[in-house]
Amino acid sequence: MILRIFSCLMIACLGAGCMTAQVSSEVPRQPAANRSSALQRCDILDRLEIHAHRGSNDRPENMISAFERGVDRGADFIELDLQISKDNQVIVAHDAFLRSDCLDSRGKSLSSQVFFRNLSVTEIKTFDCGSASKIGRLSPGEKVPTLAEVFRALKDRVTLQGKPVGLNIELKYNPSQPQFYPDRQTYAALVLKVVRESGWDPSRLLLQSFDVGILETLRAQGAEYRLSPLLSEVKDGIAKAKGLRTDTVTPHYGQVTPEMIENFHRAGLRVIPWTVNEVDDAKRMIDLGVDGVITDRLDLFLISKYFCAKK
């Protein structure tokens, strides 16, 4: 009963067909205009690509358990972040340092920031980042994964629709912080080596970054994968995408407007905004006709998709 109330409320908020927050054994009749609008939203939801931001939000972020849980919950793509270790291994983490809730080899909390570029991957693996996580259910003993380990873990995983799950890989890079990152040429080469060795079909991959230079370097090194500039502002978004010979952009959701969608779609670009976590924002993105969303709240979209499928 609680799930039914929650589901109907969510659909009411997203406008995907349940247009009232009342719980009843009969679905209330809707005006023709409302039914048409609901069907349009369901059509958009049916095509909407759902990217689980750092995996599922009920597990420690950017851990393999979070990625597997995201697939189980219905994500089409798993979004993750990259850093580089001292020995130039490609690892998965949002920041240039270990999360503050990781534990050292003695099981002690970290008293200061521990930077990945100061540690080999073997040393990084001595930290436990699942036993004291502040995010989601604990995953005792879980280690920071390498990108290669993520590829292996998810290689044969499929979405609830039976399609191979994809990876949305964000290359964290700041040229003003050389203490944390190698140069662009080295970084791009390290990432491409792991991606190519994975054997994954290019259709399952999206590589994104705020640093257009690293994406240009990937393309110059022969990357045959879909690239996407992360956009804080959209004014140069079309030019950036065309320069990268790509069909996708990932803007901040606050920058997405009807005019922006019209212009970008007319230019042949798919729009996948980040990070859409609130009901009102989710409804607005659906109404605007975005092509996908990066979200911590899989439930906002997947419950709506479920009820649309039942129509």
Secondary structure, 3 states (H helix, E strand, C coil): CHHHHHHHHHHHHHCCCCCCCCCCCCCCCCCHHHHHHHHHHHHHHHHCEEEEECCCCCCCCCCHHHHHHHHHHCCCEEEEEEEECCCCCEEECCCCECCCCCECCCCCECCCCCEHHHCCHHHHCCCECCCCCCCCCCCCCCCCCEHHHHHHHHCCCECCCCCECEEEEEECCCCCCCCCCCCHHHHHHHHHHHHHHHCCCHHHEEEEECCHHHHHHHHHCCCCCEEEEEECCCCCHHHHHHHCCCCEEEEEHHHCCHHHHHHHHHCCCEECCECCCCHHHHHHHHHHCCCEEEECCHHHHHHHHHHHHCC
